[in-house]
Amino acid sequence: MIRHRQDLQFFIITKRIDRFQVGLPEDWGDGYDHVTIYSTVENQDRADYRLPILAGLPIKHKGIICEPLLEPINLTPYLGQQIEGVVAGGESGPQARICDYAWIVDLHQQCQASQVPFHFKQTGYRFRKDGRIYLVKRQFQAEQAAKARLDYP
């Protein structure tokens, strides 16, 4: 279906980028023009494991999703021309782990320095800013993220 619906943009998000090439269509080549593949990374360990794999795959359009963001992550080594965007956000739900505003700001600054688009998607349920933890209901998480005005450009 993806091959035939070139009138649509497909965004595929995976935490299993190491399995990406399993079952690729024969005509994939270096990817389809209308498909963007995002690898998720929630911490530095997963970034250091998954992002080199993403960099080496035959994909025309690549992005990174830092969600749920569980600790500060240094993406700088991975923010080359291949990466078309980074999305970051906290974890939702009553059992959510903390997402810290400083981590989001740091990712924003890394992306800005590398001229890679950045989007702060949502705060998550447990959101720490300036040492205070806020419990943000699901329906307000994206709204609160937008108020931070951290999207770049």
ABEGO torsion letter per residue (X at the ends): XAAABAABBBBBBBABAAAAABGBBAAAEAEBAABBBBBBBABAAAAAAAAAAAAABBBABBBBBBOBBABBBBAAAABBAABAEBBBBBBBEAABBBBBAAAAAAAAAAAAAAGBBBBBABAEABBBBGGBBBBBBAAAAAAAAAAAGABOX
